[in-house]
């Protein structure tokens, strides 16, 4: 009996094996290569957020989300602004010189000078990351007679004034963070971009 080699079958099996192997390599490589490009959801999470403040009443706060964190926009009244000046001696960093924040927020109101009444701040306590509550009321029983409005963190008792400046003697080590922001029109601001 003679052993004849069928080269056409051998060639077919070699090509078929190579094709299946090629498909397997593409199937494995595609998710790996795709991981280098952020998803639309990831892009949106870090994207700037437009905030309509045209209907923001004096003394009112609205919340928006940027990069998965709450951002507060507060329209402070003249009385609120005046009361902030009364408590500067009780604050750790009243001029916001020691906080990392945009240059335009390194002032007592921690806001852009042309819209000093509007506070834009990250609503995350600088102690352990809880979200403080907005307490604009004056001298409530639970916060004391000297409380002139601000933010109170219920997790560990940190207090911040209406500019997000931290009180002395509380667990939070520094003022609330100010995100980059800019006004794109009279009634719209953009959180996440300031140039």
N, C-alpha and C positions, 0 to 999 in steps of 0.2 A: 504494500500500500504506500502510495506516495503522498507526502504532505505538501499540498499546494497552498500557497498563501494568497488569499483574495485581497489584493491591495485596495480595491474600491471600497470594501467593507471597512477595512482598517482606516482609510482616509475619512470615511463618513463618521466613524466612531470618534476619531481624533477631533474633527471639526465640531461634532455635537458636544463633546466634553468641553472643548474650549468655549463654545457659545454659552453653555450652562454656567461655566466658571465666570465668564465675563458678566453675565446677568447677576450673579451672586456678588461680585465685586461692586457693581453699580448699586445694588440694593443695600449693601453695607456702607458704602461711601456717601450716598445721598444724605442721610440724616446727619452724618458727621460734618459734611460741608455746609449743610443748611444751618447747623448750630453756630456758624460764624456770623450769620446775619440775624439781627433781632427781629422778632415777630412784630406784627402790627400792634398787638396788645402792649408789648414792651416799649415800642416807640411812643405809643399814646400815653403810657404811664409817666414818661419823663418829659413829655411835650408841654409847652406853655399852655396855660388855661386862661381863657377869656372870661372876665367877670363883669356882668352888667351891674353897675352901681347907681344907675340913674334913678332908681326907686328906693335907694337906701335912705331911710329916714334918720334924722338926727337922734343919736343915742342908740341906734340899732346896730346889731351885728349879724353878718351873714357868714356861712361856712361854705367853703368849696374844697375840693380835693385836688392836690397836686403831688405827684410822685408817691401816691398812697398815704399821704399825710394830710390832716386837716389844716386849712389856712383860714384864718379869721380876717374879715374885713369889717372894721368898726368905724362908723361915722360919729366921731366924738363931738359933743356939744361944747359950747364956750365954757359952761359951768364945769364940765368934765376936765377940760384943759386947764382951767384955773385951779381946780382941786389937786391936780397932779403936782403943781408947783409947791403946794403946802407940805408934801410928804418927802421931799427930796433928801432930807437928812436921814430918813429911815431906809434908804435904798443902798444897795451894794455898789452899783455903777450908774448913778443918775444921768451922766452924760453919754453913756454907752461907748466909752472909749475902749473898754476891755473886751467887748463882745466882737465876735467875728460876724460881720454883716456888711451889706453894701455901704459904701462911703456916704451916700446921701441919707442914710438912716442913723448916722452917728451924731445925734442931737437929742435934746431932751424929749421931744415928741416922737422920735424914732420913725419919722416919716419924711416924705419929700416936702421940701419947704413950700412949694407952690400949692400943696394940698395938705397942710399940716394937720387938719382935723381928721384925716383918714389914716387909720392904722392898718397895716397889712402885716400879719405875723403868723408864724407857724404855731398851731395850737397844740404844741407838744411840750410838756414840762421838761426842763433841762436837768431834772433830778434823775428820774427813772423812766421817763417817756410816757407818763399818763397824760390824759387830756384834761387840763383845767376847765372849770366852769366859769362862764361869764357872770360876774356879780356886780352890776352897775349900781345897785342900791347903796344908799348912804347909811352908815352906822347900823348894820343889821346885828341882832343879838348874838349870833354865832361868830361874828368876825370882830366885834368890838366897836366902841364909839368913835375910834379914829379912822375906821375904814371909809374911804372916799370913792370906792368903786374900783373894780379891777377884775382880776382872774384868780380864782382859788382852786388849788389842786387838792381834791378830796383824798387822794391816795396817801400823801404824807404831810399835808398841811402847808405846802409852799404857797406863797402869795406873790402876785405880780400886780403892778398898777396898770392903768389904762393905756400905758405905752409899752407894756410887756416887760417893765423893769422889775427885777426881783428885790423883794424886801430883805433886809438883813435878818440874820437869825433863823432862817428857814432852811430846809434841806437842799433846795435848788441852788446850785453854785453860781449860775449866771442868768442874764436876761434871756427872754424868749428870743429865738432866732427870727430874723427878718429875711424872707426870701427875696430874690431879685424880682423886681416888678417895674412896670412903667404904665403910663396912661397912653392909650391909643386914641382916645377921644375924651370929650368932657364926661361922658357917662360910662366909659368902658376902660377897665385896666387889664393888663396882661401879666399874670403871675408866672414866673419862671424865666423871664427875659427882661433885661433892663437896658439894652443898647439899641 
